[in-house]
Amino acid sequence: MPVTYVTAERVREAERATGDLLTNGTLMRRASHGVAQAVIDEFTRAGGCHGRRVGVVVGAGDNGGDALYAGAALVGRGVAVSALLLAPDKAHPGGLAALRRAGGRVVDVLPTGLDAVIDGVVGIGGRGPLRPAAAAVFAALDPRTLVVAVDLPSGVDADTGEVHSPAVRADITVTFGVRRHAHLLAAPQCGRVVLVDIGLAQDADGEPTAPGVAGATGATHLYALTDTDIAESWPVPGPHDDKYTQGVVGIIAGSHRYPGAAILCSGAAVSATSGMTRYVGSAHAEVVSHFPEVVSVAELADAGRVQAWTIGPGAGTDDDALETLRTVLATDLPVLVDADALTLIADHHDLVVGRDAPTLLTPHAGEFARLTGEPVGPDRLAAVRDLARRWGVTVLLKGRITLVAESDGIVYGNDAGSSWAATAGAGDVLSGIAGSLLAAGLPPAWAGAAAARVHAHAAALASRGAPIGASALLGALRPAIRELLTSHGREHEQRR
């Protein structure tokens, strides 16, 4: 089941709906226990808690209360805890009293040599960057100090994921009940996210519920596919399948002068599924020399039947390219539009706006700006959702955090886990994967999200911590898919 991410207001609604659990402090005690346990787990893996030193940076309100109660619990495990109160008059009184009773200290300056620091400056209601006093505290930390954020790193917007400057960069973020938007949209800033169950009501899909609270109904619309989701939906041939039932994808990419995009995109399509790949373009000889299983022709009229098209990478932007794009988009087939084809679409919106057949646009930030006439901006989620809604298409916005928006407002996100795929030609590989999944019958949003996740796995597998080129990424694609399917038992499905 996809992972659900919600807005700050949805969290507040669910907390308010717990009634006494919120007002009598039960939710806070459960949350603080989770924060303390995350720190304890890290110390235990490194040899134990006794003698460790932890700093707690405390702001006003409940986020600071969570941190103070967590500090009190850590003192009980033999940890020396020092709390720095950024707003002493507004510190949570119950949490502060608990810390002092346990034996924790309140200090004016954090000691040096700390093993960990808990960020309890602001929570999901925070706006803007760290204030100067808080920024100075975190800037002075030893880079080796473990930073644990309560709910969100301070300085990160809970709903948009915007990382203000300065902001806390956490190694671990401990959150409660359900993940917030920013845990996906600002994943590099959040580090590893630990989810603590504090008793918020949720439905079968992981949505927080708040019966009787206005605005508490309806989907949150931001999800991330899991490896299980993708493995279960990946097209694996059964005993009655053939090359046609597995999907035939048509690739229009590259040229005789610049064959790289054609080779990478076609090769990715060949590697991703067991169907059939057809190539159209002047690089037909080069494609066949690399992948003899591809049926390659020079002219679109000779292409034969396909179940979906991928068009654009390195395909040019002249009048002939425009006419080819127009012809492909006039069909009732799913079409993935990338790269040069997006440049053409920027001047010819009418080719895709309101198109009845599934249409997947795959821009990077620069191409997105050309399509819309303005930069993506800090709220990437709103930007991609708005374009998909206005044009009636599916939009895949590339990046470390890839977002795939359907026209109905549902968005799937994927954190690549690294940026090794930020290399020339990697987008051509992504288009080939997603196009082959479209041809196999996957819905465009699911095809885009699944392709992005497998693309990221392949990049990590190829890299092993060093820079890579797109050829290495393509070479790692089949092993990445094999790992995914094997780990979920689907490598034997073809025998059934």
N, C-alpha and C positions, 0 to 999 in steps of 0.2 A: 504494500500500500504506500503511495507517495507520502512523503513527509510534508506536514502542514506548517505554514508560517503565517502569523497573524499580526494585525496592527496592535498598537499600544492600547487603543480604546477597547478592542475586543478583550484584551487581557483584563482591563479594569472592570468591564462589565461582568466577566466571569468571576473576578474576585469579589465584587460587590454582591453577587448572587449567592455567595457562600454564607452570608449573614454573620452569625456569631463567630464563625471561624476567622473572619477578617477582624471584627471589632474586638474580640477578646485576645487577639495577638497570636492565635494558633498558626495562622499562615506564616507570620513572620518567624515564629520559632522553627517551623518546618523548613523554611527557606534558609535560615541561618545555619541550621544543622547541615543542610546540603552543602553550603559554602565551606563550612569547617571540614566536612568529610572529604571534599575535593582536595583541600590542602593536605589533610592527613594521608590520603591515598598517595599523593605525590611524595610526601616525606617517607612513608612506609616503603615505597619502591626504592628510595635512595638510602635506606638504612634505619629509619625510625624517626620519631617525633622529638624525643627527649633532647633538650639542649638547643633546639631550633629557635630561631628568632624571626618574628613576623611583625611587620608594620601594617597598621590599618589606617587608611586615609579616609576621613569621614566628612561627608557633607551634611546638609540639612535633610530632614525627612526620613522616610521609611527605608530608602536605600542605605543610608548611613546606619539605621537601626539594624538592618540585616548584618552589616559588616561588624558592628559592635557586639552583637550577640554571638556571631561566629568567632570573634576574638575571644570572648569569654569561654566558649567551648574549647578553643585551642589551649588556653591557659590550663584547663583541666586535664589536658593530655601532656603536660610538661613543656609547653611552648612558652617562651618569653614573648609577650605581646605588648607593643607600644602603639598607642593610638594618637594620631594627629588630627585635631578637630579644626577644620577649616572655618567653621561658623560655630564657635562654642555655645553661643546663646540659643542655637537652633538644633543642637545635637539631640538625637532621640533620647529622652530621659530614661526610659526603661533599659535600653541597650547600654547606655553609659553606666547606669547603676550596676547592671549585671557584670560589665567588664571590671569595674572597680572592686566589686565583691569577690570576683574570682582571683584578683591579684594582678590584673593588667594595669599598665601605666598610661597616663595621659601626658604627652610630651609636646614641647613647642617645636622641636625639630626631630625628624626621624633619625634614629641611630644609623651608622654605617654598618656594612657587613650583614645586612638582613638576608635571610634565606628566601623570604617571600613577602610580597606586599599585596594587600587586599584593597582593590579600588571600590570604595563605597561613596564616591563623590556625588554623582547624580545617577538616577535610574532612567526608566523609559520616558519620563516626562522632561528630561533634560533637553535643552536647545542650545545650539551653538558650540563654540570651542571651549576648552578648559579656561577658567579664569587664571590670571597670572600666578596667583599663589599656588594653585593646584598644579599648573603647568611646571612651575619651578620644582616642585616636589618630585614629579615623575621624571623630569629631565635629569635630575641629580642621581637617579638610581644607577647602581652598577648594572650593566647590560646582562649580567648573569642572574640577576634577581628574578625569581618567578613572580609574574604579575597575574593575579586572579581577579577578574572583574565580577562584580555582583550585577547580574541581569544583563548589563551591556557595558562595554568600555565607555567611560565618560568621554564625551565629545563626539559620539557617534549617534546619528539620528535614528530612532527606533523604527520609523516607518519607511524612510527613504534609503537608509543605509549610508547617507552622506557622512564622510569622515571629515570633520572639521579640523582645522589646524590652529593650535595643537590639540591632540586627542590621545587618550591612553591606548596603547597597543598591548593587548592581553595575550598571555600564553594560554590561559584557560578562562572561559566565560561560563559562569554557573547561572542558569536560568531556571524558571519555575513554571511547571504545568504544561506549557506549550512554547514552541520557539517563536521568536519575534521576526519580523521581516529582516531586520538588520543582521540577524545571525546567518542569513544566506547572502544578502546584498553586500555586506561588509565582512564576509567570512575571513579574509586575511587579517583584519584588525581584531577579530574576536578570538582567534586561535581555536583551540579545541572546545567545543560547546558541550557542557555537561547539563543534562536535563533532569531536574529534580521534581518528583511528584509531590505536590503539596495539597492535593485534594480538589483541584478544579474539575468541574463536570465537563465531560467531553462526549461527543457523539461517536458513532462507529467509524467515522472518517477522520477522527482526531481533531475535529473542530471544537473549540470551547463553547459551552452553552451556558446561557443565563436566562432561564425561564422567567417570563414576566418583565424582562428588562427591555425597554424600547431600543431597537437597533441591534439586538443581539442575534437576530436570525440572519440566514444567508451565508454563503460561502465566503471565505477570506480570499480565495482566488490566487494564492501564491503557493506553489508546491515544488517539491524536488523529487524526481524519480529515484528510486533506490536501485541498486544492482539487481535485486530480486525482481523488481518490476520489469527491468529491461531484459533480463535473461528469460523471463516467462513470456515476453512478447516478441523476442527476436525470431525472425523467420528461420526455422530449422526444418529441412526436408524430411517428410515422412515416406513410408513405403509406396504411397500412391502419387507422390509428387514428381514433376518433371521441370525442365528449365522454364517452361511457360507459367506453370502454376506458382513458381517461386518469385515471379516478377521479372519483367523485361524493362530495363531502364535505358532511355536514350540520353546520350551525353553530347552536348554541343559546346565545345571548349577548345581553346588554343588555336594554333595555326601552324602551317608548315614552317614559317619563319620562327615562331615561338611555340614549340610543341610541348613545353614543360607542363603547362596547365592541363593540356589534353591527356598527357600520360598519367599525371597524378590523379586527376579526377576519375578517369576511366579505371585506373588501377585500384582506387579505393572502392569503386562500385563492384569490381570483380571480387575483391577481398571480403566485402561486407556481407554478401548473401550468395546463395547457390543458384540464383536465377541466371539471367542472360543480360549482357551489356552490348548495346549498339552504340557506335560512335559515328558522328557526322561532322565533317570538317576537312580542311586541307592538310591536317596532321594525321590523316588516316593511315599512311604508311608507317609513320613513327609509332603510333599507338599499337599497331599490329606487331611491330618488331619487338615491343616490350611485352605485350599481352596478346598472344596469338588467338586466344579464345574470344576476343572482342570482334564482333562483326562490324567492320569499318567501311564507310563509304564517304565520298566527297560531297554528295548533294543530298539535301533533305528529302527530295522526292524519292530517293532510292533507299531510304532508311528502313522501311518495313514497319511493322506494328510494334508499339511499345505500350507499357502500362503507365509510364510517367516520364517526364523530361527533366533533365538538369541542364540549364543553359546559362552561359555567361563568362565563366572563368577564362580570361585571355581570348575571348571570342571577337573582340573588336567592337567599335562603336560607329562604324560607317553605315551608309544607307543599306548595304546588303545585310549587315548584322541586324539592323532595325527591322527589315522585312522578314528575316528569319524568325526574330523574336515575335513579331506580330502574328506570323503563321502558327507558331507553336502555342501562343496564348489564345488563339482562336479555337483551339481544340477543346474537347470536354475532358481532357486528361489532367491529372495533377502535374503541376509545374513548379520546380524550384528555380528561383531567379537569383543570380549571384553576380558579383563583380561588374564586368562591362555591361551586362544586361541591366544591372541596377542603375548605371549611369544613363542608359537610354530611358529607363522608366522614369528617372527624375525629370525628364522633359516630356514624357508621354504617360502621365498618370492614368489616362483613360484606358490603357492596355490592361491594367490590373484592377482598378477600382471597381468593386462590385462584381468581379468575375465570379461566375457560378461554380466553376470547378475549383478544387483545392489549389491554393496558391501559397507558396512559402517563399518569402523574401529573406535573404540572409546577409544583411549589411553589417560591416564594422562601423565604428563611430563616424568616420568621415563620410562613408556612403549614406549613413542614416541622415546626416546633416544635409547632404545633397537632395535626398528624397523629400525631406520636410522643410528645408529652407532655414533651419536653425540647429544649433548644436544640441546634442543629447541632453546636456545639463546634468546637475547632480542627482536628479530624481530619475534614474534610468527606468525604474519600474513604471512610473507614470508615462514616460515618453514612449516606451515600446507598446504599452497597452493602448495609448491614445492613437497611435498610427494604425495598429491592427484594427481598432474599432472603426476609425474614420474610413479606411479603405476597404474594409470587409475581407481582409486577408490574414494570414498567419505571418508573424514577423519574428525572426531569430536575430537578436542583437548580439553580436560576437563580443567576447572579452574574457578576462579571467573568470568573471561570473557571467555566463551566457544566459540570456533571458529569451524565452520563446512564448510569445503572446498570441492567443487566439482572439478572434474578433468579438467573442462574447465576454472578454475580460479575464479569462483564466490564463495564468502565466505559470510556466514551468521554468525553474532556474537550475543551473548546474555550476557548482564551484569546481573548476578544473584542478584545484589543489596545488597548482604551480603555474608558471608562465612560460614553460619551455616550448609550448606550441606557438608562441609569438614569433614565428619565423616565416619567411617567404614561401608561399605554396601550401602552407598548412590549411588555409581556407579552401583551396581546391580539393584537398583530401576530405575535408568536412562535407563539402557539397556532394562529392561522390558517394559518401556513406549515406547521407540523408536522402539523396535521390533514389538509391537502391531500396531503401526502406519504404519510401513512398510507392515505388513500383510493386513492392511486396504487399501493399495494402494497408500500411500503418497510417493513421491520421497524421496530418502535417505537423501538428504541435508535438505529438508523441515521437514522430520520426526525427524531428529536429532535436528534441531533448535527449533522446536515446543516442543519436549520432554524436551530440556534443559530449556526452559522458564517455562513450567508448573512445572517441577522439582523444579525450583527456587521459584515459587509461593508456592508450597507445603512446602518447607523448611521454608519460612517466616511465613506461616500460623501455622506450627507446633511449631516453635521456640518462637514467641512472645517475642524475646529478650533474650532467654536463650538457652544454649546448648541442642542439641537433638541427639537422635540416629536414625538409619535408620528405625527402626520400627515406630517411631513417624512420620517420613517423609512419609512412606508408608501410614500410617493412615490418613494423611492430603491430600493425592493425590486426592481422589474423591471429597472432599469439594473444593479443588483448581480448579479442572476442572469444577465443578458446578458453582462456582463463575464466572469463565471465560465465560462459555456459557450463564449463566443468564444475565450477564452484556451486552451481545450482542444479546439478544433475541432469542438464539437458543434452549432454553429449551422447546420451544413449537413446534419445527420443526417435532418431531416425530408424531405429530397429523395430519400433512398435508398429 
